[in-house]
Amino acid sequence: MNKALRLWGMPLRISDALRRTEAQSVSSSLPTAAGRFAHRADAGGAAAASDLLTKVAVVLLSSVNAVMWEAYTESRFMAALWAMIAIGFAVWIKRDAARR
């Protein structure tokens, strides 16, 4: 098994895999906090776009969920909870955009 892993270039231990991942995922050009990974959205490009699309999808789906809770179950509490989640994500998107 170890020979097969070595043949494919796989690390033998989890700690080796983590060290390899850490070295590949942190670019020296990106500012990071001490001992932390750079956030993938800070790199720009496709990663930032996918983060934005994910947040927009959460806002959209949370809004739809709030409307469905109000319309079908008449549960104002759950509708308000889902609306707060949608508003929270919208604020997060706005603050994230202002930060860049």
N, C-alpha and C positions, 0 to 999 in steps of 0.2 A: 504494500500500500504506500509506504513512504517513497519507494522508488518511482511509483506511478505519479505521486504528487510532485516529486522533483522533476520528473520528465516533462510535466505540463507547466512547470514553473510556479507551482502553488506553494505557499508557505506551509511549513509543517505544524506550526502552532498558531493559535489565535493571536497571541501577542505579536508575532511576526507580521500577521496580516494587518493588524491595527497600525503598526509602525509604517508599513508600506502604504496603507491608505492615507495616513496622516501626512506622510511626505509628499504624496501625489496631490492631495486636495488643497493644500495651503500654498498659495503663491507668495513669493517674497515681495511682490509689488503691492499686494493688498495690505492695508493696515489692519492689524488684528489686536485684540486684547491679549494680555500675557497668557500664553498656554491655551488659547482658544482657536477654533477653526474660524475662517472667514465665512460669513454667511453667503450662501450660493447666489442670492439675489444681488449681492454687491459686485459680482463679477460682470454683470450686464449680459446682454445677448439673450439667448434662448432661455436661460435659467431665470432671469428677471421677468421675462414675458410669461413663462409658465407660472411663476409665483403670482403675478398680477391676475392672470386668467383664473387661477384657482381661487383667489380671494373674491373676484367678481362672481364666480360661480356660487360661492358660499353665500354672498349677499343675495343673489337672485333666488337660490333655492330656499334660503331662510325666509325671504319675503313671501314666496309662494306658500311655504309651510305655515307662516303666520296667518295668511289669508284663509287657508284651508281649515286651520284650527278654529278660526272665528266663524267661518261659513257653515261648516258641517257639524262641529261639536258645540259651538257657541261657548267655548271655553276662552274667556277673555284673558285669563292668567297665562295659559299656554301661548295664545296669540301674542300677548305682550312680551313673553319670554323670547319667542322667535324673532319678533320685531327688534328687540334689544340686541340680539345676536347680529342681525343684519346691520343695524346702525353701528354697532361696535366694529364690525369688519369694514364698513364704509369709512368710518373715522380712521381706522388703521391704514386703509389705502391712501386716504388724503394725507395723513402725516408721513407716510412712507414716501409719497411723491414729493412732498415739500422738503424732505430731508435730502433728496438728491439734487 
